[in-house]
């Protein structure tokens, strides 16, 4: 019998981390999951994300703060590290909030890389963000375009990327950074626009629309992001590689609202709000490199993905109302 390899998944109780961990187990991996349950959103949702994982004999969970934990013990037997843990979101990354972003996003990444350089890690997959591009000079953005973050959050994700590149260049740590573009799907964080939109169409509550609605986003379904992570862990790629992981098309928020109304068969009540500092006007990533390097391209179109997430919201709402 072939020995199952061990993957370490940080931020395993989160939206992407838990979905990734489940896929890894389904495809023959053992998973060590780590999370510290930051109070960014309610712990009960994160615990719900872990329910299926906790029933698997191939999963082990450790609650630990990666800013202070013994990382050599955590990484010691791992073949691959999937570093999904981060303090998310743009709007809270300003002012005093930046301290949390600095420690969770930069310090933790540096500590993990420092531990990885002394161990036989086959791949270190870092979850970066399209936020590193900011308001770009051209679209779709490619990995060769100059990053110009428009928020402190984007700055911390770019710092993590650059740390990955430094440890790859100086210590041959086999890093790859995946720049996610607006990930959505079941279990999505409650602060994200798609989550709030779908909750609004189900419950009839108003949706706070910041700015004109002309902002353009490139949305990527969570299963496609998970597939990109696994390909990044198992493909032959050079240390320090950076790859866009996008949905392959962009849509304005106003058009997204229209599409959700069409799928749900109900209107969305709009609560117009001022534009928020740090929000970019547009995202959209070229994914040619992902196909050339990983053989990856997105498979779930936006309408299909929205329908799947809407079903998840409806099921969650029914369970709350009995």
N, C-alpha and C positions, 0 to 999 in steps of 0.2 A: 504493500500500500504506500502510495506517495505521501510524504509528510506535508501537511498543510502549512502554508506560509502564514506568518503573523503580520498583520497590518496594524499600525497605531493610528487611530483617528482622533485628532484633537477636536474639541467642540462637537462631540458626538451626539449630544442631546439637542443640537440645533437642527434647523430645517434641512440643510444640505448634508451635514455630518451624519445624521441618523439615516437618511435615505441612502447615502453612500455605504454606510456600515451594513445595512441590510443587503444591498446588492453584492457586496464583497462576500458575505457569508453564503449567499445563494450561489455564488460562483466558485466556492471552494476554499475561501480564506478563513483563518481564525482572526478575530478582531479584538484588540484591546482598545476600549474607548475611554476617553478622559474628558471631563467637563467640570467646571467650577460653579455653574449656575449663576452667572452674573445677573443682577436684577434688572437688566435692560427690558425684559418682559417677563411675564408671570412664570414661575417655576413649574406650575402644574402643566402647562402646555409642553414644556421640555420633557417632563416626566412621561407624558402621554407619548411623545416621540420615541421613548425608549421601551415601550411596553413589549413590542414584538421581539426586540433584541434581547431583552432580559429573559425571554423564554428559550433562547438558543444556548446550547452547550458550547457553541463556538464563539461565544461572546463573553468578555469579562469587562466589567466597568469599574473605574476608579474615579472617585470625586476628588479632584485636586486642583489647586491653583498653580498654573504653569509658571507663574512669576517667582514661585518659591519652592516648587516641588523638586524632588530628586529626579532629574531627567535621565540620568544614566540608568537608573532602575527601570524607568518607563520605556526607554528606547532599546534597552540591552538586547532583547531577542527579536526585535522588529526587522523584517526585510524591507518594508516600505513605511514611510511616514506620510500621512495625508494631513497636512496642517490646515484645518478648516477653522480653528478657533480664532475669534477676533471680536473686538468691540465694534458693532456695526453702526451704520447710519451716519448721515451727514450733519443733521441739524444739531445734535448734541455734542458735536466734536469741537465746538467753539468754546472760548473762555475757559472756565475752570474744568469743564468737561474734558478738555484735551488731555489732562493727566491720565485719565482712564485709557484713552486711545493710545497714548504714548507707551504705557506699561503693557497693556494687553496685546497691542499690535506690533510694536517695535521690540521692546525688551524681551517678550516671550519668544518671538521669532529668532532673535539673536541667541538666546539661551538654548533653544532647540538645535540650532545650527552648530553651536559650540559643542554640544553633546554629540551631535551626529558626526562631526569630523573625527572623533576618536573611535567610532564604531563602524562596523561593516554594513552600512545602510545601502541597499541597492538603488533606492530612489527616494528623494524628498520632494513631495508635491505640495507646492505652496498655493493657497487660494488668494489670488490677487483680485483686482477689480478694474473695471472700465473707468472708475473714478480717477485713475492715474492720468488719463488723457485730458481731463478738464474740458474746456471749450476749445476743441481742436481747430486747426487751420483748414483741415479738409476731412471729408468723410467718403467712404468708410475709413476709419483709422487702421493703420497697419502697425505691426510690432516695431517697425523702423521709425515711426513718427515720434517726435519729441514729446515726452510726457510733460504736462503742465497742469497739475492738480488745481482744482477750483475750491477745495475745501480742506480743512485739517485732516479729515478722515482720509481723503485721497492722498495726502502727503504721507500719512502713516503706512498706507498700503504700498505706496511706491518705495518707501524706506525699507519695508520688508522684502520687496523684490530685489532692491539693490544689495541688501545683505545676502540674499540667496546667490546673487551673481558674484559677490566678493568671496564668499566661502567656496563657490565653485572654482573661481579663478585661483585662489590662494591655497586651498586645501583639497581640491578635487571632490568636494561634496556634490553628489549627483542630483542637483536641484533642477526642478522645472517649475516655472511660475505660470499659472493659468489665470488670464484676465477675464473674469466673469462679467457678462453683460446682463444685468437686470433679471436675475433668476426668479422664476415663479413656479407654482405647482402646489400640490397638497403639502400641508405643514408650513407653508410660508409664514414668515414672521408677521405678527399682527400690525406692526407699524408700516409695512410696505404698502405702496399704493394699490397694487393689484388685490391684496388681501382686503383692504378697506373698501375698495370698489365692490367686490363681490359680496362682502357683508352688507353693504348698503343696499344692493339690489335685492338681497334676500329679506332683510329686515325692514326696509323702507326708511332707514335712517339716512340723513344727508351725508354726502361725501365732500370733504373739504378739498377743493381744487385750488392748488397754489399756482398763481400766475394765470396766463391766458389760456392754457390748454393746448397751446401750439408746440409745447416741448415734445421732442421726439425721443423715443427710447427703443432700444434693440432688446427684445425680451427673449429669454432662453429657458426652455422647460427643464425642470430639475433632473429628470432622467437623462437628458442629453448631457448635462453638466457632469453627472455621475459617470456616464460612459467615457467622457473626456478624461476624467481623473484616472480611471482604470487603464485606459490606453496610455496615458502619460506615465503610469507606473510600470507598464510592461513593454513599451516600445523602446527601440534603440535610438536614443537621442543624447546629444551632448550636454554636459553639465552647464547650468546657467541659462538654458533655453527659456524663452518667454513666448507664450502662445495665447492669442485671442480665443475665447470660447463664447461665441455669440449665436443668436438664433437665426442669423442669415437674412434678416429683414427688419426694417424699422417702421414704427407707427407713432403718430401723434397721440397725446393723451385724449384729445377730443375724439379721434377716430376709435381709440380703445374703448371709450365710454359707449360709443354707438354700437360697437361690436358686442360688448357685454350685454347691452339692452336687447340686442337681437337674439343672442343665445338664451338669455334668461326669460325673455318675453315680458319684461317689466322695465319701467323707467328708473333711472338713477336720479335722485334728488341732489342737485349741486349746491354746495355752500362755497361761494367764491371767496378766496382768501388772497392776500398779497403774495407776491413772489418771495420765496425764502432764500436767504443768503446761502451760497454754496451749491445750490441746485444748478446744474448745467442746462444749456438750451437743447442739447442733442447728444445722443450716444449712437454709435453704429460702428461695428467692427468688421473688418475684412477677415475671413476665416480660411483663406487659401493656405496659410501656413499650417493650420490645424489639420487640413486634409493631407497636405504634402508630408508633414512630419509624423502625424499620428494615424492617418487614414480615417480621421474623424470628420463627420459633418452632422448637423442637427437633423433629427428624424421626425420630431413632433412639431407640427405647424401650430400657429398661435390659436386658431379657432379650436382645434382639438385639445390643446393644452388647457385653454380656458374652460372648456366643458368639463374636463377631468377635475380641475380645481374647484369649479362650481359644485360638482357632485360632492366633493369632500366637505365643502362649507355647509351644504344642505344636510349632510349626514351629521356633522358636528352640531348644527343648530337643532336638529331633531333630538339628539341625545340630551341637549340642555333643557329642552322644553318637555321632555318625557314622552 
